[in-house]
Amino acid sequence: MTSSVITQASQSASTSGAQTLVSVIDRWIFVFMAAFFVVTTLVGFIPDVIDKTAAIQAGQRPPWPIVAHFHAVVMGSWLLLLLAQTLLMATGRGAFHKQLGMAAVVMAPAVVVAGFFMMTTMYHFNLALLQAAPPDVAEVGKKFVNSLVMTQVQVGILFGVFVTWALLVRRTEPGMHKRLLILATVLPLPAAIDRIGWLPTSYPDSVVSPYLYALLWIAPMLFWDLFRTGRVHRAYLVWGALFVPSSLVIMQLWFSPWWIAIAERWMGVSG
C-alpha cells in the first residue's frame, strides 16, 4: 500500500514537472527566437564591419554610404523591439506590450523603406567596387549583384505583407500574430547568416543556402509547435505559401540573362 502511494506520488510529481517545463518553453520560445535573431545578427555583422572599417581606414575601400548607417539603425531597432515585445509577454506585462507595439506601426514601414534605399545604394556601390576587380571576378560579381536584387525585393514585399497581417490580427489571433512577426523577421536574416564565415554557402553561384538557412533558423519554433499540437500552425502555411514559390522562382532566375537585363534597366545601368 505504501509502495503504491509512493509510486503514484512519484508519477504525479514527474507529470507536474513535465507540465511545468512545457509551460516554461511555451512562454519563452518566442523570446528565444527573438534573442537568437539578435545574436545571429551580431555574430554575422560585427566581424564583417570590423574588417571593412579597417579596409576603409587603410584606404582600400570607400567609406560607408549614409544609408548603410540608417539601415543598420532601423533594422537593429526592429530586432530589439521584437525582443522587448516577446520579453514583455513572457513576463506577463501585456499592457506595456500593447503600448510599445504601436512602435511597430512606424518601425515596419521604416524597415521596408530603409531596405529599398539600401538595395539601390549598395547596388551601385558594389558595381563601382567591381570595376577594379579582375575581369573574371567582375563578371561573376555583376551577375551576383543583379541577381541579388530579386531576393531583396522578395524580402521587402514579404516582410511588409507578414508584418501587416500580424498587426491586423493582433487582437483576434494572438498566436498568428506572434508567429508571423517571427516569420517576417527571419526573411532579411540571411544577410547576417551569410557573413558567418564558418557556415557553408552557395553564394555567389546559387541562392539555395540563404533560403535553407531561413528555414533552419525558424526550426526551433516550428518543431516546438509540432511537438505541442501535432499539427502545422496556420502561420507557417501562410508564410510558406508566399515564401516557397517566390524562392523557387528566384532560384530558377538566378544569374539568368533575362533577369540581369531587367535589373540593369531598373537600376539605370546599361547592359
One Martini backbone bead per residue (centre of mass of N, CA, C, O) as a GRO file, in nm:
protein
  271
    1MET     BB    1   0.061   0.061  -0.023
    2THR     BB    2   0.297   0.251   0.016
    3SER     BB    3   0.428   0.196  -0.261
    4SER     BB    4   0.187   0.302  -0.431
    5VAL     BB    5   0.188   0.590  -0.324
    6ILE     BB    6   0.476   0.659  -0.408
    7THR     BB    7   0.438   0.608  -0.711
    8GLN     BB    8   0.211   0.813  -0.756
    9ALA     BB    9   0.372   1.058  -0.654
   10SER     BB   10   0.599   1.034  -0.861
   11GLN     BB   11   0.424   1.059  -1.114
   12SER     BB   12   0.298   1.332  -1.041
   13ALA     BB   13   0.566   1.489  -1.026
   14SER     BB   14   0.656   1.427  -1.315
   15THR     BB   15   0.412   1.552  -1.456
   16SER     BB   16   0.440   1.835  -1.332
   17GLY     BB   17   0.727   1.888  -1.440
   18ALA     BB   18   0.655   1.864  -1.742
   19GLN     BB   19   0.440   2.088  -1.744
   20THR     BB   20   0.629   2.312  -1.655
   21LEU     BB   21   0.827   2.296  -1.893
   22VAL     BB   22   0.620   2.348  -2.114
   23SER     BB   23   0.531   2.625  -2.005
   24VAL     BB   24   0.806   2.762  -2.028
   25ILE     BB   25   0.845   2.723  -2.333
   26ASP     BB   26   0.590   2.862  -2.425
   27ARG     BB   27   0.682   3.141  -2.306
   28TRP     BB   28   1.007   3.142  -2.429
   29ILE     BB   29   1.034   3.079  -2.741
   30PHE     BB   30   1.009   3.377  -2.851
   31VAL     BB   31   1.251   3.487  -2.704
   32PHE     BB   32   1.456   3.299  -2.828
   33MET     BB   33   1.415   3.384  -3.122
   34ALA     BB   34   1.486   3.683  -3.089
   35ALA     BB   35   1.768   3.634  -2.964
   36PHE     BB   36   1.879   3.465  -3.198
   37PHE     BB   37   1.865   3.697  -3.405
   38VAL     BB   38   2.053   3.892  -3.260
   39VAL     BB   39   2.302   3.709  -3.246
   40THR     BB   40   2.328   3.659  -3.547
   41THR     BB   41   2.378   3.955  -3.624
   42LEU     BB   42   2.634   3.997  -3.455
   43VAL     BB   43   2.805   3.760  -3.569
   44GLY     BB   44   2.789   3.858  -3.869
   45PHE     BB   45   2.859   4.184  -3.853
   46ILE     BB   46   3.098   4.258  -3.671
   47PRO     BB   47   3.340   4.138  -3.832
   48ASP     BB   48   3.268   4.278  -4.099
   49VAL     BB   49   3.287   4.571  -3.999
   50ILE     BB   50   3.577   4.562  -3.898
   51ASP     BB   51   3.712   4.488  -4.168
   52LYS     BB   52   3.594   4.729  -4.340
   53THR     BB   53   3.697   4.958  -4.162
   54ALA     BB   54   3.996   4.893  -4.199
   55ALA     BB   55   3.990   4.934  -4.507
   56ILE     BB   56   3.908   5.229  -4.499
   57GLN     BB   57   4.152   5.331  -4.324
   58ALA     BB   58   4.355   5.209  -4.556
   59GLY     BB   59   4.224   5.285  -4.848
   60GLN     BB   60   4.062   5.008  -4.973
   61ARG     BB   61   3.784   5.163  -4.911
   62PRO     BB   62   3.503   5.306  -4.915
   63PRO     BB   63   3.288   5.460  -4.750
   64TRP     BB   64   3.010   5.455  -4.592
   65PRO     BB   65   2.704   5.487  -4.654
   66ILE     BB   66   2.449   5.645  -4.501
   67VAL     BB   67   2.233   5.420  -4.546
   68ALA     BB   68   2.378   5.202  -4.377
   69HIS     BB   69   2.326   5.333  -4.103
   70PHE     BB   70   2.020   5.349  -4.121
   71HIS     BB   71   1.967   5.047  -4.160
   72ALA     BB   72   2.102   4.950  -3.898
   73VAL     BB   73   1.918   5.104  -3.702
   74VAL     BB   74   1.644   4.995  -3.795
   75MET     BB   75   1.699   4.689  -3.776
   76GLY     BB   76   1.795   4.690  -3.483
   77SER     BB   77   1.532   4.806  -3.365
   78TRP     BB   78   1.348   4.575  -3.451
   79LEU     BB   79   1.488   4.348  -3.293
   80LEU     BB   80   1.454   4.484  -3.013
   81LEU     BB   81   1.148   4.502  -3.022
   82LEU     BB   82   1.094   4.200  -3.041
   83LEU     BB   83   1.236   4.127  -2.777
   84ALA     BB   84   1.070   4.308  -2.590
   85GLN     BB   85   0.788   4.189  -2.656
   86THR     BB   86   0.846   3.897  -2.568
   87LEU     BB   87   0.926   3.966  -2.276
   88LEU     BB   88   0.661   4.097  -2.185
   89MET     BB   89   0.487   3.842  -2.227
   90ALA     BB   90   0.658   3.641  -2.050
   91THR     BB   91   0.617   3.855  -1.789
   92GLY     BB   92   0.307   3.977  -1.795
   93ARG     BB   93   0.321   4.270  -1.979
   94GLY     BB   94   0.069   4.342  -2.179
   95ALA     BB   95   0.017   4.648  -2.169
   96PHE     BB   96   0.301   4.738  -2.259
   97HIS     BB   97   0.301   4.579  -2.520
   98LYS     BB   98   0.073   4.744  -2.656
   99GLN     BB   99   0.213   5.018  -2.645
  100LEU     BB  100   0.482   4.937  -2.793
  101GLY     BB  101   0.345   4.822  -3.056
  102MET     BB  102   0.309   5.099  -3.203
  103ALA     BB  103   0.602   5.107  -3.315
  104ALA     BB  104   0.555   4.904  -3.554
  105VAL     BB  105   0.398   5.101  -3.739
  106VAL     BB  106   0.672   5.257  -3.794
  107MET     BB  107   0.904   5.044  -3.829
  108ALA     BB  108   0.818   4.871  -4.071
  109PRO     BB  109   0.832   5.088  -4.296
  110ALA     BB  110   1.129   5.160  -4.234
  111VAL     BB  111   1.249   4.890  -4.318
  112VAL     BB  112   1.158   4.899  -4.614
  113VAL     BB  113   1.281   5.171  -4.695
  114ALA     BB  114   1.572   5.110  -4.610
  115GLY     BB  115   1.600   4.862  -4.797
  116PHE     BB  116   1.565   5.011  -5.064
  117PHE     BB  117   1.804   5.211  -5.035
  118MET     BB  118   2.014   4.994  -4.988
  119MET     BB  119   1.987   4.846  -5.254
  120THR     BB  120   2.052   5.083  -5.451
  121THR     BB  121   2.319   5.178  -5.327
  122MET     BB  122   2.477   4.899  -5.319
  123TYR     BB  123   2.468   4.841  -5.612
  124HIS     BB  124   2.654   5.080  -5.703
  125PHE     BB  125   2.881   5.029  -5.503
  126ASN     BB  126   2.959   4.740  -5.607
  127LEU     BB  127   3.010   4.812  -5.901
  128ALA     BB  128   3.246   5.002  -5.840
  129LEU     BB  129   3.429   4.785  -5.712
  130LEU     BB  130   3.437   4.591  -5.973
  131GLN     BB  131   3.618   4.769  -6.159
  132ALA     BB  132   3.892   4.660  -5.999
  133ALA     BB  133   3.849   4.385  -6.096
  134PRO     BB  134   3.884   4.112  -6.237
  135PRO     BB  135   3.711   4.004  -6.503
  136ASP     BB  136   3.601   3.733  -6.381
  137VAL     BB  137   3.503   3.858  -6.114
  138ALA     BB  138   3.322   4.082  -6.235
  139GLU     BB  139   3.122   3.901  -6.382
  140VAL     BB  140   3.013   3.749  -6.135
  141GLY     BB  141   2.948   4.000  -5.962
  142LYS     BB  142   2.728   4.120  -6.148
  143LYS     BB  143   2.537   3.882  -6.137
  144PHE     BB  144   2.499   3.888  -5.832
  145VAL     BB  145   2.395   4.179  -5.793
  146ASN     BB  146   2.146   4.141  -5.980
  147SER     BB  147   2.021   3.889  -5.840
  148LEU     BB  148   1.990   4.014  -5.549
  149VAL     BB  149   1.743   4.190  -5.607
  150MET     BB  150   1.529   3.972  -5.583
  151THR     BB  151   1.560   3.914  -5.276
  152GLN     BB  152   1.509   4.207  -5.180
  153VAL     BB  153   1.224   4.230  -5.288
  154GLN     BB  154   1.106   3.989  -5.144
  155VAL     BB  155   1.160   4.085  -4.856
  156GLY     BB  156   1.006   4.353  -4.864
  157ILE     BB  157   0.727   4.239  -4.931
  158LEU     BB  158   0.694   4.008  -4.717
  159PHE     BB  159   0.743   4.170  -4.469
  160GLY     BB  160   0.503   4.362  -4.508
  161VAL     BB  161   0.279   4.148  -4.518
  162PHE     BB  162   0.331   3.999  -4.240
  163VAL     BB  163   0.319   4.243  -4.052
  164THR     BB  164   0.042   4.343  -4.129
  165TRP     BB  165  -0.107   4.086  -4.055
  166ALA     BB  166  -0.018   4.076  -3.759
  167LEU     BB  167  -0.152   4.349  -3.678
  168LEU     BB  168  -0.450   4.278  -3.764
  169VAL     BB  169  -0.447   4.000  -3.556
  170ARG     BB  170  -0.368   4.077  -3.254
  171ARG     BB  171  -0.664   4.031  -3.122
  172THR     BB  172  -0.785   3.762  -3.266
  173GLU     BB  173  -0.468   3.625  -3.332
  174PRO     BB  174  -0.204   3.583  -3.135
  175GLY     BB  175  -0.060   3.336  -3.261
  176MET     BB  176  -0.028   3.459  -3.541
  177HIS     BB  177   0.112   3.719  -3.468
  178LYS     BB  178   0.382   3.609  -3.339
  179ARG     BB  179   0.469   3.428  -3.578
  180LEU     BB  180   0.475   3.637  -3.811
  181LEU     BB  181   0.698   3.814  -3.690
  182ILE     BB  182   0.916   3.599  -3.701
  183LEU     BB  183   0.884   3.525  -4.007
  184ALA     BB  184   0.953   3.811  -4.108
  185THR     BB  185   1.241   3.845  -3.968
  186VAL     BB  186   1.392   3.605  -4.120
  187LEU     BB  187   1.422   3.715  -4.411
  188PRO     BB  188   1.683   3.919  -4.361
  189LEU     BB  189   1.893   3.728  -4.205
  190PRO     BB  190   2.092   3.614  -4.432
  191ALA     BB  191   2.280   3.863  -4.426
  192ALA     BB  192   2.415   3.753  -4.162
  193ILE     BB  193   2.467   3.452  -4.214
  194ASP     BB  194   2.662   3.495  -4.463
  195ARG     BB  195   2.888   3.628  -4.252
  196ILE     BB  196   2.939   3.344  -4.144
  197GLY     BB  197   3.226   3.192  -4.228
  198TRP     BB  198   3.172   2.877  -4.117
  199LEU     BB  199   2.947   2.871  -4.314
  200PRO     BB  200   2.803   2.740  -4.564
  201THR     BB  201   2.789   2.833  -4.922
  202SER     BB  202   2.637   2.921  -5.251
  203TYR     BB  203   2.781   3.160  -5.290
  204PRO     BB  204   2.715   3.313  -5.597
  205ASP     BB  205   2.579   3.073  -5.778
  206SER     BB  206   2.363   3.049  -5.536
  207VAL     BB  207   2.042   3.072  -5.330
  208VAL     BB  208   1.999   2.825  -5.140
  209SER     BB  209   2.127   2.876  -4.855
  210PRO     BB  210   1.953   3.114  -4.748
  211TYR     BB  211   1.687   2.948  -4.750
  212LEU     BB  212   1.777   2.721  -4.562
  213TYR     BB  213   1.844   2.905  -4.320
  214ALA     BB  214   1.563   3.016  -4.276
  215LEU     BB  215   1.444   2.740  -4.205
  216LEU     BB  216   1.641   2.669  -3.974
  217TRP     BB  217   1.578   2.929  -3.789
  218ILE     BB  218   1.262   2.825  -3.744
  219ALA     BB  219   1.270   2.534  -3.621
  220PRO     BB  220   1.221   2.560  -3.315
  221MET     BB  221   0.930   2.667  -3.339
  222LEU     BB  222   0.811   2.451  -3.524
  223PHE     BB  223   0.878   2.194  -3.351
  224TRP     BB  224   0.726   2.284  -3.100
  225ASP     BB  225   0.448   2.300  -3.230
  226LEU     BB  226   0.440   2.002  -3.316
  227PHE     BB  227   0.470   1.884  -3.032
  228ARG     BB  228   0.219   2.029  -2.898
  229THR     BB  229  -0.010   1.973  -3.154
  230GLY     BB  230   0.052   1.794  -3.428
  231ARG     BB  231   0.071   2.062  -3.606
  232VAL     BB  232   0.045   2.308  -3.846
  233HIS     BB  233   0.049   2.620  -3.834
  234ARG     BB  234  -0.099   2.866  -4.023
  235ALA     BB  235   0.146   3.058  -4.042
  236TYR     BB  236   0.326   2.862  -4.211
  237LEU     BB  237   0.139   2.837  -4.454
  238VAL     BB  238   0.136   3.131  -4.534
  239TRP     BB  239   0.439   3.169  -4.557
  240GLY     BB  240   0.496   2.932  -4.760
  241ALA     BB  241   0.299   3.027  -4.993
  242LEU     BB  242   0.507   3.275  -5.053
  243PHE     BB  243   0.808   3.190  -5.012
  244VAL     BB  244   0.855   2.931  -5.181
  245PRO     BB  245   0.771   3.012  -5.473
  246SER     BB  246   0.952   3.267  -5.491
  247SER     BB  247   1.219   3.110  -5.444
  248LEU     BB  248   1.204   2.922  -5.689
  249VAL     BB  249   1.209   3.145  -5.899
  250ILE     BB  250   1.482   3.269  -5.817
  251MET     BB  251   1.652   3.013  -5.863
  252GLN     BB  252   1.591   3.009  -6.174
  253LEU     BB  253   1.692   3.325  -6.228
  254TRP     BB  254   1.968   3.291  -6.148
  255PHE     BB  255   2.184   3.446  -6.375
  256SER     BB  256   1.987   3.545  -6.575
  257PRO     BB  257   1.975   3.746  -6.849
  258TRP     BB  258   1.687   3.847  -6.818
  259TRP     BB  259   1.713   3.962  -6.529
  260ILE     BB  260   1.966   4.137  -6.561
  261ALA     BB  261   1.835   4.332  -6.762
  262ILE     BB  262   1.617   4.433  -6.571
  263ALA     BB  263   1.797   4.535  -6.340
  264GLU     BB  264   1.960   4.740  -6.509
  265ARG     BB  265   1.720   4.913  -6.593
  266TRP     BB  266   1.613   4.976  -6.307
  267MET     BB  267   1.913   5.096  -6.215
  268GLY     BB  268   2.045   5.251  -6.467
  269VAL     BB  269   2.202   5.023  -6.635
  270SER     BB  270   2.388   4.928  -6.877
  271GLY     BB  271   2.446   4.621  -7.049
   0.00000   0.00000   0.00000
